Amino acid sequence: MKQDEFRRYCLSKKGVTEEYPFDEVTQVFKVKGKIFAITVFDFPLRVNLKCDPERAAELRERHEDIVPGYHMNKKHWNTVNFEGKLSDKELESMINSSYELVVSGLNKKLKEELNK
């Protein structure tokens, strides 16, 4: 999956915004103000994605293209090499999981806003 495909996929999700809060190259995707994906314009494309702690560890053990989240809480975030051996289906699954994990943690008011 290339950067533009990744961007389009993230933005296709309900309530997602794209921001550059840190600098002009660090791309952040949020749902209702909460981060679910972070990347930097670089090659190879690497993306930080939120992940359930048990699944995060399991994914790291199974895939060399998945490591603990760079500059993130290593328990809850993975850095994923999008230019590696993982299929687009696997990458989309990890993006979906990150998005859903963040949505599940939203308060009732934000969930209601998202579902409108």
Order of alpha helices (4+ residues) and beta strands (2+ residues): alpha-beta-beta-beta-beta-alpha-beta-beta-alpha-alpha
